[in-house]
Amino acid sequence: MIDYPTLKIIWWLLVGVLLVGFAIMDGHDMGVGTLLPFLGKDDVERRVIINTVGPHWDGNQVWFITGGGAIFAAWPLVYATAFSGFYWAMLAVLWALFFRPVGFDYRSKLKSARWRSTWDWGLFVGGAVPPLIFGVAFGNLLQGVPFHFDNYLVSTYTGSFWQLLNPFALLAGVVSSAMITAHGAVYLAHRTEGAIQARAVRAAQWALALLLLAFSAAGAWLTWGIEGYAIVSAIDPAALPDPLAKTVVRASGAWLANYQSVPLTMLLPVLVYAAAAATVTALARARTGLAFIASSLVLVGVIGTAGAAMFPFVMPSSSHPASSLTVWDSVSSHLTLGIMFWATLVFMPLIVAYTAWAYRVMGGKVTAAYVREHEHSAY
C-alpha cells in the first residue's frame, strides 16, 4: 500500500482535480445559463442556447456529486465543519440548483411567453448563484473561518451567514462568477453560429476582462491586506489525524510562502493571464474549440493559484488558529484513503471516457433550423 503521507498529498491533488473538473464541465453549462436571458433575443434564439447544454448538463453534475463525495470520504472533518459553517450558503446553492432540472424539462412545454420567460430567469438563477456562492466561500477560506474544536474534536462554528458576505469574499465571488460566465460564453460560441455566436464572443471578452481585473485586485488584496496562516510547530505527516496537535500563527504575506519556496508555482497565476489572452486570440480567429481549451486552462490557473497559496491548509480557523484543518490532520484513515485511491484509478477514466463519447456523439452546431425542425423534442 502507498504510505500515508503520500496518500494525503495524492488526495489533496485529486480533490483539486475534481474541483477543476466540476468548474470546467458543470461550469460551462452554468455560464450558458447565466447568459441565457441576455444573449437570446427571442424564443428561438433562447432555445438554441438552451439546447447547446441541454443534452449534457445533468451528466456534468457527476463532477459536483463526486467532488462532494470525495471531500466527505477523504476529508471528513472538513466536510462536517464546512457544511456546518456554510449551512445557509450551501442551502442557497441547493435551492438555486432546483431551477435547473425543472427549467430544462418544463420550459418549452407550453407556448406561453410569460411561462418561458419565467423559466429562462430560473435557469439564470441556477447558473449564476452557485458560482457566486462558491467564490464567496473560497474568499472566506482565504481569510479564515470562525470555528474551533473541543477536546472531543466536535467543531463549533461561531460566525453567521452575513459575516460570509464581507468585501474580500464578495470580490472572490466576482472572480468566480466572471470565470464561469466567460467559460460558458466560449462554449456557447463553439456550439452556435451567426448572431448568437457573435454575442457570445463579445460576452466572453467582457467577462475575461472583468475576471483579470478582479483576479489582480484579489491578488493584491491578499498580498498586502490579508494575513495568511502558517504552521510553526513540528508536523509528522504520517501521524494519525489530530487538528489540535499543532501551533498555527497568522502572519502578513503568509499566503505567499509557497510561491517563494517553490518558484514553479508562480506559473499558476501566470497561466491565468496567458490562457485568457490565448482564449481571446482563438476567438478572434474563429478557433472556438481551441478557445474552449484555453478557457479551461484559465480555470485551472485560478483554482490552482488559490490551492497553491493555501497548502497545506484546507480550512483555516480565524477564531482559533490551532484548530485549522490541513492536508495532514483532516483526512480519513490510511486504509480508507488507499481503497479510495485504487477505486478512483478505475472509475475516473470511465467518467472521462463516457463524457468524451457523449460530447462527441451530441456535438456540432445548434441552429435555429434545428430547433424548428425538432419543435417537440428539443429543449
Secondary structure as GFF3:
##gff-version 3
##sequence-region A 1 379
A	DSSP	alpha_helix	4	39	.	.	.	ID=ss1
A	DSSP	alpha_helix	43	53	.	.	.	ID=ss2
A	DSSP	alpha_helix	57	74	.	.	.	ID=ss3
A	DSSP	alpha_helix	76	85	.	.	.	ID=ss4
A	DSSP	alpha_helix	87	106	.	.	.	ID=ss5
A	DSSP	alpha_helix	113	143	.	.	.	ID=ss6
A	DSSP	beta_strand	147	149	.	.	.	ID=ss7
A	DSSP	beta_strand	155	157	.	.	.	ID=ss8
A	DSSP	three_ten_helix	162	164	.	.	.	ID=ss9
A	DSSP	alpha_helix	167	191	.	.	.	ID=ss10
A	DSSP	alpha_helix	194	224	.	.	.	ID=ss11
A	DSSP	beta_strand	227	231	.	.	.	ID=ss12
A	DSSP	beta_strand	248	252	.	.	.	ID=ss13
A	DSSP	three_ten_helix	254	256	.	.	.	ID=ss14
A	DSSP	alpha_helix	257	261	.	.	.	ID=ss15
A	DSSP	three_ten_helix	263	266	.	.	.	ID=ss16
A	DSSP	alpha_helix	267	284	.	.	.	ID=ss17
A	DSSP	alpha_helix	288	310	.	.	.	ID=ss18
A	DSSP	beta_strand	313	315	.	.	.	ID=ss19
A	DSSP	three_ten_helix	321	323	.	.	.	ID=ss20
A	DSSP	beta_strand	325	326	.	.	.	ID=ss21
A	DSSP	alpha_helix	334	361	.	.	.	ID=ss22
A	DSSP	alpha_helix	368	373	.	.	.	ID=ss23
###
